[in-house]
Amino acid sequence: MASSLKVVLRRKINKDGTYPLAIRITKDRKSSFIHLGYSLKESEWDTDLQRVKKSHPNSVRLNNMILKKKSEASDTLIEMDTNQSGASSKAIQKQIKPQKGHSFFAQANVYIENMQKQGKYNQSNADMPRIKHFREFLNGGDISFKEITVSLLNSFKAYLKSSRMAGKKGEKKAISERTIVNHMIVIRTIYNQAIASKIADQKDYPFGKGKISIRLPESIKIGLTAQEVTQLETVELTDPYLNHARNLWLYSFYFAGMRISDVLLSKWKDFQNERLFYAMGKNQKTGSLKVPEKAKRILEQYRNDQAKNDLIFPELKVLERLDSKYEIQRKTSYATKRLDKALQEVGRIIELSKRLTMHIARHTFGNLSGDKISIQMLQKLYRHSSITTTIGYQANFIHKDTDDALDSVIAF
């Protein structure tokens, strides 16, 4: 008996009231199903025409996908009926069904798992919501890499621009251009992973010249002035935690804007012969810095604290060991949020108009160094791998030439 196939809604209802969309294969009155990764309401499906009704917002794309999948399944079905007349519906289903792990979200899971295995908590934690937003755009369904086209990604960008996300205080705010770019970057990264694994084809790649081009928008970096730093140094703080947050900010600033991840990993043994020796966690660039007297006064406040793993500051002392990069990043992320909240309170106390965060300590060093220090020396202080990075970063804080140029025209 010849086999037949039909696109149907399965009768197993989902919690949201939708039904899974599937290809039904029938042979010898026995049926097997290949799920297409999408679910619809009964009112959105035309049973006779086997099509998504126009009332569905993504009807055109879904119908194109159904035609493609149905055509591919039909070709395989005819071939198997011709060569294997005794094949069961289950055998036909197995032949037609795509290999596990070949869809976008299957590869997204692999990507996140790899990030976590590599200890990259910050990256995996940031990319998981971006992947979730792409799935929401697809109404909860999966998608093949071939279906991720320039048109689809432009629609996703428009979807993001029209969306609003919860801000830090729970209010809804528009998604920034940088956030949209970050969504494109993670999709591109997963697509590249699939190409490297021979799961996706380079000829279908939707990124690059004449396609989806990714350019990071420039961000504005503003640091504190010398007067504002002095205010921060001298303000009387009776709350121990506010004082601790202020100490960490100043410690970072005194050591050329040391990153918070390196601040919290500072150990007593790193200080030798009046110098601080450490390798920056981001790129493992090594070096040493003179210990300023102001930094020494901060260190003395922690000299008698409980010792654990030779750490100076308490945030990572909750960890039994320091051999899990993932756990270190996770705890550092939590600690940074708490410290930033405390620093904002300190900013209110000194009536600071700028938003005070741990990362602003790095911008402040850049702002105050301005054009006083050579680019080569700043590269060494910042531990940048490339001097181009230093030039780009410091351009945010060097204004003398542009100010003089402006004055030369308008000062009359």
Secondary structure, 3 states (H helix, E strand, C coil): CCCEEEEEECCCCCCCCCEEEEEEEEECCEEEEEEEEEEECHHHEECCCCEECCCCCCHHHHHHHHHHHHHHHHHHHHHHHHHCCCCCHHHHHHHHCCCCCCCHHHHHHHHHHHHHHCCCHHHHHHHHHHHHHHHHHCCCCCCCHHHCCHHHHHHHHHHHHCCEEECCCCCEEECCHHHHHHHHHHHHHHHHHHHHCCCCCHHHCCECCCCECCCCCCCCCCCCCHHHHHHHHHCCCCCHHHHHHHHHHHHHHHCCCCCHHHHHCCEHHHEECCEEEEECCCCCCEEEEECCHHHHHHHHCCCCCCCCCCECCCCCCCCCCCCCHHHHHHHHHHHHHHHHHHHHHHHHHCCCCCCCCCCHHHHHHHHHHCCCCCHHHHHHHHCCCCHHHHHHHHCCCCCHHHHHHHHHHHCC
